[in-house]
Amino acid sequence: MKTLKYYISTLMICIALCAGTRAFCESAMPDIKLPEPNISGGTPIMDAFKNRKTSDKFSKTPLDLQLLSDLLWAADGQNRPDGKRTAPSALNAQVITIYVAFPDGVYKYDPSSHTLVSFSKEDVRPIVGKYSMLLLYVADLSKQSKYLASVDCGFIGQNVYLFSAANNLNTAFLYGVNSIALDAKLGFKLGQEVIFAQVVGYPPSVK
């Protein structure tokens, strides 16, 4: 015979499940299927090297979706049928994932589908600084050392620098970010860590 304690326990579990489902639904954001990147033409590579620079001055105007699509593909997009990327990776481990932080939440970039996958409704930008958009470079340190992951991250960051130079964007690679606060806010599992961040945006002259 089922006791009163059994029914109370079952009720509490149902309430918890319903609350969890409601919280999940409230936090869910639609994925963003990015437009096909423009992967031909553009600025000659030597001109991009000539114009490469760091600048921490940005317009508040958000990047348009096509430009964001091109940026993410250039940073670490899939450029071959075998799944390899525009940025080199030690032993092809591909341990770096790019997360994009907007005012309304954080998305994870999936190179295989060229999609921004909804991840969190948390606005984590204030942990890093007063920026309209941030690229967060998250390493899976269960697969590779932090040393090699940092090298991979440097390749991605340089791709972003050259893309920015070729498209009249400003960018700054950020070290010393508060990884502990970011990891906790985003609920990363043990071994996942934000190791660097990068700001990209239009120059202040763009309104």
Secondary structure, DSSP 4 states (H G I P E B T S, - for coil): ---HHHHHHHHHHHHHHHHHHHHHHHH----EEPPPP--S--S-HHHHHHH--------SSPPPHHHHHHHHHHHH-B-STTS-BSS--GGG---EEEEEEETTEEEEEETTTTEEEEEE----HHHH-S-S-EEEEEEETTTS-HHHHHHHHHHHHHHHHHHHHHTT-EEEEE-S--HHHHHHHHTPPTTEEEEEEEEEE--TT--
